[in-house]
Amino acid sequence: MAVKTGKDYIERLKKNKPKCYILGKLEENPFEHPFFKPAIAATAMAHDAAHLPEYEELLTAKSHLTGEKIHRFTNIYQNSNEIIQKIKLNRALSHICPPCNVKCIGNDSMNAIYPTVYEIDQGAGTDYFKRFCKVVERVQKEDLVCSAGITDVKGDRSLRPSQQPDPDLYLRVVKRTSDGIDVRGAKAHQTGAMVSDLTFIAPTTTLTKEDKDYAVMFVVPPYAPGITHIYGRCLGDERRLEEGGTMDLGIQDYGVHRTTLMVFDDVFIPKEHVFMDGEWEYSRPLVTYFSTIHKLSSACCKAGIFDVIIGAAATIAEYKGLEKSYHINDKIATMMYLAESIYAEAIGAAVDSFKTPAGTPMPSIMLSNVCKLTLTKHPYEMCRMMTDIAGGLFRTQPSEKDWQNPEERPMIEKYLQMKKGVPVENIMRINRLIEYFMFGTASIEDLGHLSSGAIETSQLWIKAVGNIPYKKKLAQKLAGIKEEQVTEPKKLKVAKG
Ligand SMILES: Cc1cc2nc3c(=O)[nH]c(=O)nc-3n(C[C@H](O)[C@H](O)[C@H](O)COP(=O)(O)OP(=O)(O)OC[C@H]3O[C@@H](n4cnc5c(N)ncnc54)[C@H](O)[C@@H]3O)c2cc1C
């Protein structure tokens, strides 16, 4: 069956031997490390949920290649409704497994590469589309977990890839043979690459003729010879290394957004896994498609996390005996508005999608970037409301070890009590969850703001597609300025080059 279970995934994963340094040490068994175990559990959950009746419809789709039932995170969208389903799925999965299930970003990259390789073939006479479809078919059939290596390390941001004093600061082709290519460079902030079966690699920015060697797109197992991962440590990590108890983790089973710096030291990529090699003009559609799709995924999983934070706010308010307070309920309503507005903009972007030349739907570029900008603002307001409702205890409460110590426990029980009948342990647990979302390994401020790109890229897109000249003319006409003519808005084309 094409929809695998978490057990299938873990058994498959454990056969891989990626090279990974964690806290300055080359790890023999990184998958057994407490930093990676929660990420594996989260990814396994994204498989198991597909077998639960309440999630099955959201989590499965029909392959347009084989007609088989597949995991939705391996699907190539065929209509805008499938984008809507993916948005709903992202939100729903965050309810059970914040912050990341890994499979989602790989799906975003597949849906960006698919129309791009189609366009390359049309313009350059290559045969990438056939190669790529073969890989997609395998991903669907085996229900593989794919990560996406888009972000280069970028060195001096004012210089183009080919202008960097060190040529390896953007991933590039260093050797070509009839069998394939060798690549060198690094991809930064790689979510889940360590725990995936495959990583799709693509350019992070639009390229020029001089950047030809940087115009490279391929798929690679993250454990291929020549690849090294360096684990990116996060605040709160060390709590996972402590013996005994899990309360201080906030979220015990999952709750980890694991990234690595993924270094490629002359890694061989066989020809059948290469989907771009030198066609620099097509970096533009690739970047456009990926950022447009990924912004929605990123937004909606945060909307799901917001839902959990709202639940935490309502819980702690109730524990404090404040559930009827006007200003608390007002703040909780504001928090709901923040979550729903992100979701609404994402749904709007999907509904207003357009067709790529390959025939696949692509969300509205304008609305996807509007949604992303909202996402960069709302987490801060969310934290403001949450902190106000929670008060100081989530930053100052004793540890679980203190709670477990019989000498301290009576004092903690007496002095941390809130509304009559609420167990102090529950108060401590909800506070840890709140702390986790505010400052933990996956604080919503970082995730909301950074994942899927910087603010400026969205501003640029909004300016580019917003047709300001047309809007100026509308105003001039209404103001009675007669000499200027109002023209219709231009249809947006994702031009190459
Ligand atoms: C938790 C997390 C998970 C992530 N997961 C992934 C992943 O799985 N795969 C992946 O590929 N990426 C991933 N990312 C990367 C993410 O998309 C980037 O962090 C984001 O695109 C910003 O890039 P950067 O970090 O290099 O910051 P920078 O590019 O350095 O941006 C910082 C600032 O510099 C500005 N800037 C940069 N270049 C220029 C310029 N030329 N001119 C003017 N201003 C400029 C930006 O606008 C911004 O204001 C992840 C990031 C995080 C935080």
The ligand as a Tripos MOL2 file, in Angstrom:
@<TRIPOS>MOLECULE
LIG
   53    58     1     0     0
SMALL
NO_CHARGES

@<TRIPOS>ATOM
      1 C1         13.3730   27.1620   12.0070 C.3       1 LIG1
      2 C2         13.7030   27.3650   10.5570 C.ar      1 LIG1
      3 C3         13.5380   26.3300    9.6670 C.ar      1 LIG1
      4 C4         13.8920   26.4760    8.3320 C.ar      1 LIG1
      5 N1         13.7630   25.4050    7.4720 N.ar      1 LIG1
      6 C5         14.2440   25.4970    6.2080 C.ar      1 LIG1
      7 C6         14.2460   24.3520    5.3390 C.ar      1 LIG1
      8 O1         13.8140   23.2580    5.7040 O.2       1 LIG1
      9 N2         14.7500   24.4860    4.0880 N.ar      1 LIG1
     10 C7         15.2530   25.6500    3.6440 C.ar      1 LIG1
     11 O2         15.7140   25.6910    2.5110 O.2       1 LIG1
     12 N3         15.2740   26.7650    4.4400 N.ar      1 LIG1
     13 C8         14.7880   26.7080    5.7050 C.ar      1 LIG1
     14 N4         14.7900   27.8260    6.5270 N.ar      1 LIG1
     15 C9         15.4190   29.0300    6.0280 C.3       1 LIG1
     16 C10        14.5410   30.2610    5.9290 C.3       1 LIG1
     17 O3         13.7470   30.2010    4.7880 O.3       1 LIG1
     18 C11        15.5230   31.4430    5.9400 C.3       1 LIG1
     19 O4         15.9840   31.5960    7.2780 O.3       1 LIG1
     20 C12        14.9550   32.7160    5.4330 C.3       1 LIG1
     21 O5         14.6980   32.5820    4.0570 O.3       1 LIG1
     22 C13        15.9170   33.8870    5.6540 C.3       1 LIG1
     23 O6         17.1930   33.6050    5.1140 O.3       1 LIG1
     24 P1         18.4860   33.8100    6.0100 P.3       1 LIG1
     25 O7         18.2630   33.0880    7.2860 O.co2     1 LIG1
     26 O8         19.6830   33.4500    5.2220 O.co2     1 LIG1
     27 O9         18.4880   35.3540    6.3510 O.3       1 LIG1
     28 P2         19.0590   36.5430    5.4520 P.3       1 LIG1
     29 O10        18.8750   36.2350    4.0030 O.co2     1 LIG1
     30 O11        20.4090   36.8770    5.9310 O.co2     1 LIG1
     31 O12        18.0230   37.6890    5.8200 O.3       1 LIG1
     32 C14        18.2220   38.5710    6.9200 C.3       1 LIG1
     33 C15        17.9210   39.9910    6.4580 C.3       1 LIG1
     34 O13        18.8140   40.3460    5.4140 O.3       1 LIG1
     35 C16        18.0710   40.8780    4.3220 C.3       1 LIG1
     36 N5         18.7820   40.6070    3.0570 N.ar      1 LIG1
     37 C17        19.3180   39.4360    2.6470 C.ar      1 LIG1
     38 N6         19.8730   39.5880    1.4160 N.ar      1 LIG1
     39 C18        19.6700   40.8670    1.0540 C.ar      1 LIG1
     40 C19        20.0080   41.6590   -0.0890 C.ar      1 LIG1
     41 N7         20.6750   41.1420   -1.1160 N.pl3     1 LIG1
     42 N8         19.6280   42.9560   -0.1050 N.ar      1 LIG1
     43 C20        18.9500   43.5190    0.9370 C.ar      1 LIG1
     44 N9         18.6020   42.8180    2.0450 N.ar      1 LIG1
     45 C21        18.9580   41.5280    2.1080 C.ar      1 LIG1
     46 C22        16.7250   40.1610    4.3810 C.3       1 LIG1
     47 O14        15.7100   40.8610    3.6730 O.3       1 LIG1
     48 C23        16.5010   40.1700    5.8910 C.3       1 LIG1
     49 O15        15.9950   41.4130    6.2950 O.3       1 LIG1
     50 C24        14.4040   27.7030    7.8740 C.ar      1 LIG1
     51 C25        14.5700   28.7650    8.7860 C.ar      1 LIG1
     52 C26        14.2260   28.6070   10.1020 C.ar      1 LIG1
     53 C27        14.4360   29.7480   11.0690 C.3       1 LIG1
@<TRIPOS>BOND
     1     1     2 1
     2     2     3 ar
     3     2    52 ar
     4     3     4 ar
     5     4     5 ar
     6     4    50 ar
     7     5     6 ar
     8     6     7 ar
     9     6    13 1
    10     7     8 2
    11     7     9 ar
    12     9    10 ar
    13    10    11 2
    14    10    12 ar
    15    12    13 ar
    16    13    14 ar
    17    14    15 1
    18    14    50 ar
    19    15    16 1
    20    16    17 1
    21    16    18 1
    22    18    19 1
    23    18    20 1
    24    20    21 1
    25    20    22 1
    26    22    23 1
    27    23    24 1
    28    24    25 2
    29    24    26 1
    30    24    27 1
    31    27    28 1
    32    28    29 2
    33    28    30 1
    34    28    31 1
    35    31    32 1
    36    32    33 1
    37    33    34 1
    38    33    48 1
    39    34    35 1
    40    35    36 1
    41    35    46 1
    42    36    37 ar
    43    36    45 ar
    44    37    38 ar
    45    38    39 ar
    46    39    40 ar
    47    39    45 ar
    48    40    41 1
    49    40    42 ar
    50    42    43 ar
    51    43    44 ar
    52    44    45 ar
    53    46    47 1
    54    46    48 1
    55    48    49 1
    56    50    51 ar
    57    51    52 ar
    58    52    53 1
@<TRIPOS>SUBSTRUCTURE
     1 LIG1         1 GROUP 0 **** ****
